[in-house]
Amino acid sequence: MEVKSHNIQIVYNLFFNNTQYSIECYKKEFQDEEPINYSLVEDFTDDEGQAEDFLNHLVRGKVYPVHIKELVDDYFNY
């Protein structure tokens, strides 16, 4: 899923692997190696509904990659 924020395209990929959902997020056309431009959080839930709700939450907020890890922690652990 792609969204545009301040002329920056942000890509969110939700994927399922070995009974768990993971999410990848990056700024399109930026260097992925920079932590501010790329994030991968693996195995954060096994619940499809929760994973999709979280993805929609990120997309609505146009969240940048640098914030994904903290939001996963907040959303699923509190």
N, CA, C and O atoms as a GROMACS GRO file, in nm:
protein
  312
    1MET      N    1   0.084  -0.116   0.000
    1MET     CA    2   0.000   0.000   0.000
    1MET      C    3   0.090   0.124   0.000
    1MET      O    4   0.188   0.129   0.074
    2GLU      N    5   0.058   0.222  -0.082
    2GLU     CA    6   0.138   0.344  -0.091
    2GLU      C    7   0.053   0.464  -0.055
    2GLU      O    8  -0.064   0.472  -0.092
    3VAL      N    9   0.112   0.559   0.017
    3VAL     CA   10   0.047   0.687   0.044
    3VAL      C   11   0.147   0.798   0.017
    3VAL      O   12   0.268   0.775   0.017
    4LYS      N   13   0.097   0.917  -0.006
    4LYS     CA   14   0.184   1.030  -0.032
    4LYS      C   15   0.169   1.130   0.082
    4LYS      O   16   0.057   1.164   0.121
    5SER      N   17   0.281   1.176   0.135
    5SER     CA   18   0.282   1.274   0.243
    5SER      C   19   0.393   1.375   0.215
    5SER      O   20   0.510   1.338   0.206
    6HIS      N   21   0.358   1.501   0.202
    6HIS     CA   22   0.456   1.606   0.177
    6HIS      C   23   0.547   1.570   0.059
    6HIS      O   24   0.669   1.584   0.068
    7ASN      N   25   0.487   1.525  -0.051
    7ASN     CA   26   0.560   1.488  -0.173
    7ASN      C   27   0.655   1.370  -0.155
    7ASN      O   28   0.745   1.350  -0.237
    8ILE      N   29   0.637   1.292  -0.049
    8ILE     CA   30   0.716   1.171  -0.025
    8ILE      C   31   0.621   1.052  -0.031
    8ILE      O   32   0.518   1.052   0.036
    9GLN      N   33   0.654   0.953  -0.110
    9GLN     CA   34   0.572   0.832  -0.115
    9GLN      C   35   0.621   0.734  -0.010
    9GLN      O   36   0.740   0.702  -0.003
   10ILE      N   37   0.528   0.686   0.071
   10ILE     CA   38   0.558   0.590   0.176
   10ILE      C   39   0.491   0.459   0.140
   10ILE      O   40   0.371   0.455   0.110
   11VAL      N   41   0.567   0.351   0.143
   11VAL     CA   42   0.517   0.219   0.106
   11VAL      C   43   0.508   0.133   0.231
   11VAL      O   44   0.602   0.126   0.310
   12TYR      N   45   0.393   0.067   0.249
   12TYR     CA   46   0.371  -0.025   0.361
   12TYR      C   47   0.344  -0.163   0.303
   12TYR      O   48   0.256  -0.179   0.218
   13ASN      N   49   0.417  -0.263   0.349
   13ASN     CA   50   0.396  -0.402   0.307
   13ASN      C   51   0.367  -0.486   0.430
   13ASN      O   52   0.452  -0.499   0.518
   14LEU      N   53   0.249  -0.541   0.435
   14LEU     CA   54   0.211  -0.634   0.542
   14LEU      C   55   0.223  -0.774   0.485
   14LEU      O   56   0.168  -0.802   0.378
   15PHE      N   57   0.294  -0.861   0.555
   15PHE     CA   58   0.306  -0.997   0.504
   15PHE      C   59   0.298  -1.100   0.616
   15PHE      O   60   0.327  -1.071   0.732
   16PHE      N   61   0.259  -1.220   0.577
   16PHE     CA   62   0.235  -1.331   0.668
   16PHE      C   63   0.339  -1.438   0.640
   16PHE      O   64   0.357  -1.480   0.526
   17ASN      N   65   0.408  -1.483   0.746
   17ASN     CA   66   0.512  -1.584   0.730
   17ASN      C   67   0.522  -1.665   0.859
   17ASN      O   68   0.536  -1.608   0.967
   18ASN      N   69   0.517  -1.796   0.848
   18ASN     CA   70   0.532  -1.886   0.963
   18ASN      C   71   0.439  -1.848   1.078
   18ASN      O   72   0.483  -1.836   1.192
   19THR      N   73   0.311  -1.831   1.049
   19THR     CA   74   0.204  -1.803   1.142
   19THR      C   75   0.206  -1.665   1.206
   19THR      O   76   0.129  -1.639   1.298
   20GLN      N   77   0.292  -1.576   1.160
   20GLN     CA   78   0.301  -1.441   1.218
   20GLN      C   79   0.298  -1.334   1.108
   20GLN      O   80   0.340  -1.358   0.994
   21TYR      N   81   0.248  -1.217   1.144
   21TYR     CA   82   0.248  -1.103   1.053
   21TYR      C   83   0.367  -1.013   1.080
   21TYR      O   84   0.410  -0.997   1.195
   22SER      N   85   0.420  -0.956   0.973
   22SER     CA   86   0.531  -0.861   0.980
   22SER      C   87   0.494  -0.743   0.893
   22SER      O   88   0.407  -0.753   0.806
   23ILE      N   89   0.561  -0.630   0.916
   23ILE     CA   90   0.536  -0.512   0.835
   23ILE      C   91   0.668  -0.446   0.795
   23ILE      O   92   0.761  -0.433   0.875
   24GLU      N   93   0.673  -0.407   0.670
   24GLU     CA   94   0.787  -0.336   0.615
   24GLU      C   95   0.735  -0.199   0.569
   24GLU      O   96   0.626  -0.188   0.513
   25CYS      N   97   0.814  -0.097   0.594
   25CYS     CA   98   0.777   0.038   0.555
   25CYS      C   99   0.901   0.111   0.506
   25CYS      O  100   1.008   0.101   0.566
   26TYR      N  101   0.885   0.183   0.395
   26TYR     CA  102   1.000   0.260   0.346
   26TYR      C  103   0.952   0.380   0.265
   26TYR      O  104   0.841   0.383   0.212
   27LYS      N  105   1.041   0.479   0.258
   27LYS     CA  106   1.016   0.596   0.173
   27LYS      C  107   1.065   0.561   0.033
   27LYS      O  108   1.182   0.525   0.013
   28LYS      N  109   0.977   0.571  -0.062
   28LYS     CA  110   1.011   0.539  -0.200
   28LYS      C  111   1.112   0.640  -0.254
   28LYS      O  112   1.100   0.761  -0.231
   29GLU      N  113   1.211   0.590  -0.326
   29GLU     CA  114   1.317   0.669  -0.388
   29GLU      C  115   1.415   0.730  -0.288
   29GLU      O  116   1.482   0.829  -0.319
   30PHE      N  117   1.424   0.674  -0.168
   30PHE     CA  118   1.524   0.712  -0.070
   30PHE      C  119   1.610   0.592  -0.040
   30PHE      O  120   1.571   0.479  -0.070
   31GLN      N  121   1.728   0.612   0.017
   31GLN     CA  122   1.817   0.500   0.050
   31GLN      C  123   1.758   0.418   0.164
   31GLN      O  124   1.736   0.468   0.274
   32ASP      N  125   1.732   0.290   0.134
   32ASP     CA  126   1.674   0.200   0.233
   32ASP      C  127   1.765   0.173   0.352
   32ASP      O  128   1.718   0.137   0.460
   33GLU      N  129   1.895   0.190   0.333
   33GLU     CA  130   1.989   0.157   0.440
   33GLU      C  131   1.977   0.251   0.559
   33GLU      O  132   2.017   0.216   0.670
   34GLU      N  133   1.924   0.368   0.538
   34GLU     CA  134   1.912   0.466   0.646
   34GLU      C  135   1.791   0.430   0.732
   34GLU      O  136   1.680   0.413   0.680
   35PRO      N  137   1.809   0.418   0.863
   35PRO     CA  138   1.698   0.381   0.952
   35PRO      C  139   1.579   0.477   0.945
   35PRO      O  140   1.466   0.438   0.972
   36ILE      N  141   1.606   0.601   0.911
   36ILE     CA  142   1.497   0.698   0.901
   36ILE      C  143   1.409   0.671   0.778
   36ILE      O  144   1.296   0.718   0.772
   37ASN      N  145   1.461   0.596   0.682
   37ASN     CA  146   1.390   0.571   0.556
   37ASN      C  147   1.334   0.430   0.544
   37ASN      O  148   1.258   0.403   0.451
   38TYR      N  149   1.369   0.339   0.634
   38TYR     CA  150   1.329   0.199   0.620
   38TYR      C  151   1.304   0.136   0.758
   38TYR      O  152   1.378   0.161   0.853
   39SER      N  153   1.199   0.055   0.764
   39SER     CA  154   1.170  -0.016   0.888
   39SER      C  155   1.111  -0.154   0.855
   39SER      O  156   1.030  -0.167   0.764
   40LEU      N  157   1.154  -0.254   0.930
   40LEU     CA  158   1.097  -0.388   0.921
   40LEU      C  159   1.074  -0.437   1.063
   40LEU      O  160   1.167  -0.447   1.143
   41VAL      N  161   0.948  -0.468   1.092
   41VAL     CA  162   0.913  -0.524   1.223
   41VAL      C  163   0.852  -0.661   1.195
   41VAL      O  164   0.748  -0.672   1.130
   42GLU      N  165   0.918  -0.763   1.245
   42GLU     CA  166   0.875  -0.900   1.218
   42GLU      C  167   0.797  -0.959   1.335
   42GLU      O  168   0.819  -0.925   1.451
   43ASP      N  169   0.705  -1.048   1.299
   43ASP     CA  170   0.634  -1.132   1.396
   43ASP      C  171   0.568  -1.053   1.507
   43ASP      O  172   0.589  -1.082   1.625
   44PHE      N  173   0.487  -0.953   1.472
   44PHE     CA  174   0.425  -0.871   1.576
   44PHE      C  175   0.287  -0.920   1.618
   44PHE      O  176   0.238  -0.881   1.724
   45THR      N  177   0.222  -1.005   1.537
   45THR     CA  178   0.094  -1.064   1.576
   45THR      C  179   0.064  -1.184   1.488
   45THR      O  180   0.118  -1.199   1.378
   46ASP      N  181  -0.023  -1.270   1.538
   46ASP     CA  182  -0.070  -1.382   1.457
   46ASP      C  183  -0.215  -1.362   1.415
   46ASP      O  184  -0.273  -1.448   1.349
   47ASP      N  185  -0.274  -1.249   1.452
   47ASP     CA  186  -0.414  -1.218   1.426
   47ASP      C  187  -0.429  -1.131   1.302
   47ASP      O  188  -0.382  -1.018   1.298
   48GLU      N  189  -0.494  -1.186   1.200
   48GLU     CA  190  -0.509  -1.114   1.072
   48GLU      C  191  -0.584  -0.983   1.090
   48GLU      O  192  -0.546  -0.881   1.033
   49GLY      N  193  -0.690  -0.984   1.167
   49GLY     CA  194  -0.769  -0.863   1.190
   49GLY      C  195  -0.688  -0.754   1.256
   49GLY      O  196  -0.694  -0.638   1.215
   50GLN      N  197  -0.612  -0.790   1.359
   50GLN     CA  198  -0.526  -0.692   1.426
   50GLN      C  199  -0.421  -0.636   1.331
   50GLN      O  200  -0.394  -0.516   1.330
   51ALA      N  201  -0.362  -0.723   1.251
   51ALA     CA  202  -0.259  -0.680   1.157
   51ALA      C  203  -0.316  -0.582   1.055
   51ALA      O  204  -0.253  -0.480   1.026
   52GLU      N  205  -0.433  -0.611   1.001
   52GLU     CA  206  -0.495  -0.523   0.902
   52GLU      C  207  -0.540  -0.392   0.965
   52GLU      O  208  -0.526  -0.286   0.904
   53ASP      N  209  -0.594  -0.397   1.088
   53ASP     CA  210  -0.633  -0.274   1.158
   53ASP      C  211  -0.512  -0.186   1.182
   53ASP      O  212  -0.518  -0.064   1.165
   54PHE      N  213  -0.401  -0.247   1.221
   54PHE     CA  214  -0.279  -0.171   1.246
   54PHE      C  215  -0.228  -0.107   1.116
   54PHE      O  216  -0.189   0.010   1.116
   55LEU      N  217  -0.229  -0.183   1.008
   55LEU     CA  218  -0.187  -0.129   0.879
   55LEU      C  219  -0.273  -0.008   0.841
   55LEU      O  220  -0.220   0.094   0.799
   56ASN      N  221  -0.404  -0.019   0.856
   56ASN     CA  222  -0.494   0.093   0.824
   56ASN      C  223  -0.466   0.213   0.914
   56ASN      O  224  -0.475   0.328   0.868
   57HIS      N  225  -0.433   0.190   1.039
   57HIS     CA  226  -0.396   0.296   1.133
   57HIS      C  227  -0.271   0.370   1.082
   57HIS      O  228  -0.267   0.493   1.084
   58LEU      N  229  -0.173   0.296   1.037
   58LEU     CA  230  -0.050   0.357   0.984
   58LEU      C  231  -0.078   0.439   0.859
   58LEU      O  232  -0.029   0.551   0.845
   59VAL      N  233  -0.157   0.384   0.770
   59VAL     CA  234  -0.187   0.450   0.643
   59VAL      C  235  -0.265   0.580   0.668
   59VAL      O  236  -0.234   0.683   0.609
   60ARG      N  237  -0.364   0.574   0.755
   60ARG     CA  238  -0.441   0.696   0.784
   60ARG      C  239  -0.353   0.806   0.842
   60ARG      O  240  -0.372   0.923   0.811
   61GLY      N  241  -0.256   0.767   0.925
   61GLY     CA  242  -0.167   0.865   0.987
   61GLY      C  243  -0.047   0.902   0.903
   61GLY      O  244   0.030   0.990   0.940
   62LYS      N  245  -0.031   0.835   0.788
   62LYS     CA  246   0.084   0.858   0.700
   62LYS      C  247   0.215   0.854   0.781
   62LYS      O  248   0.298   0.944   0.774
   63VAL      N  249   0.229   0.747   0.856
   63VAL     CA  250   0.342   0.730   0.948
   63VAL      C  251   0.470   0.703   0.871
   63VAL      O  252   0.473   0.621   0.779
   64TYR      N  253   0.575   0.771   0.910
   64TYR     CA  254   0.707   0.752   0.849
   64TYR      C  255   0.773   0.627   0.906
   64TYR      O  256   0.743   0.587   1.019
   65PRO      N  257   0.864   0.566   0.831
   65PRO     CA  258   0.930   0.442   0.875
   65PRO      C  259   0.998   0.452   1.011
   65PRO      O  260   0.999   0.354   1.086
   66VAL      N  261   1.054   0.565   1.044
   66VAL     CA  262   1.129   0.579   1.168
   66VAL      C  263   1.041   0.555   1.291
   66VAL      O  264   1.093   0.525   1.399
   67HIS      N  265   0.909   0.567   1.278
   67HIS     CA  266   0.818   0.554   1.392
   67HIS      C  267   0.749   0.418   1.402
   67HIS      O  268   0.679   0.393   1.501
   68ILE      N  269   0.767   0.332   1.306
   68ILE     CA  270   0.691   0.206   1.301
   68ILE      C  271   0.716   0.118   1.423
   68ILE      O  272   0.621   0.070   1.484
   69LYS      N  273   0.840   0.096   1.460
   69LYS     CA  274   0.873   0.007   1.572
   69LYS      C  275   0.804   0.053   1.701
   69LYS      O  276   0.746  -0.029   1.772
   70GLU      N  277   0.811   0.182   1.731
   70GLU     CA  278   0.749   0.233   1.852
   70GLU      C  279   0.597   0.218   1.848
   70GLU      O  280   0.535   0.188   1.949
   71LEU      N  281   0.539   0.239   1.731
   71LEU     CA  282   0.394   0.224   1.720
   71LEU      C  283   0.351   0.078   1.735
   71LEU      O  284   0.247   0.051   1.795
   72VAL      N  285   0.429  -0.014   1.682
   72VAL     CA  286   0.399  -0.157   1.704
   72VAL      C  287   0.402  -0.186   1.854
   72VAL      O  288   0.310  -0.250   1.907
   73ASP      N  289   0.505  -0.141   1.922
   73ASP     CA  290   0.515  -0.163   2.068
   73ASP      C  291   0.395  -0.105   2.141
   73ASP      O  292   0.336  -0.172   2.226
   74ASP      N  293   0.358   0.017   2.108
   74ASP     CA  294   0.245   0.082   2.175
   74ASP      C  295   0.113   0.014   2.142
   74ASP      O  296   0.033  -0.011   2.232
   75TYR      N  297   0.090  -0.017   2.018
   75TYR     CA  298  -0.037  -0.071   1.971
   75TYR      C  299  -0.062  -0.213   2.025
   75TYR      O  300  -0.174  -0.248   2.062
   76PHE      N  301   0.041  -0.294   2.030
   76PHE     CA  302   0.022  -0.435   2.066
   76PHE      C  303   0.060  -0.468   2.211
   76PHE      O  304   0.029  -0.578   2.258
   77ASN      N  305   0.124  -0.378   2.281
   77ASN     CA  306   0.168  -0.411   2.415
   77ASN      C  307   0.106  -0.327   2.525
   77ASN      O  308   0.134  -0.348   2.643
   78TYR      N  309   0.021  -0.231   2.489
   78TYR     CA  310  -0.041  -0.146   2.592
   78TYR      C  311  -0.189  -0.138   2.576
   78TYR      O  312  -0.256  -0.072   2.654
   0.00000   0.00000   0.00000
